[in-house]
Amino acid sequence: MDSKSIARAAIAVALFVTTINMGGCASCSRFTKSVGSDVNGGMDRTVTLYDYSGNEIRSWTGKIDLADTADEVWFDLDGKRVNVNGGIVVVEEN
């Protein structure tokens, strides 16, 4: 794919996302925010880990881009990888 084709594809995607975002639907706004988070390396968030009794174990704050499976949550913060296996993870956008 040449550079002109890549540029055209990027413009088409940008126009598509902008058009969808202007529609005002909540799922479109979430999609746009997710893409922005992926492109910019995360969002300003606070991640708090609780044990199953509701006691806070640890909290992290910073520019965080999360990934998860059914069993695990992981993210990079300040150049270090954090893996969370188990517990209750609450993520809040600051």
Number of C-alpha atoms within 10 A of each C-alpha: 5 6 8 9 10 11 11 11 12 12 12 12 12 12 12 12 17 14 12 16 18 11 11 10 10 10 11 17 17 12 14 16 15 15 14 13 17 14 10 12 14 20 19 14 17 16 17 17 19 16 13 10 8 10 11 14 11 11 13 14 15 16 20 24 19 18 11 11 8 7 9 13 15 16 18 17 15 8 7 8 10 13 13 15 13 14 18 17 17 11 16 11 12 10
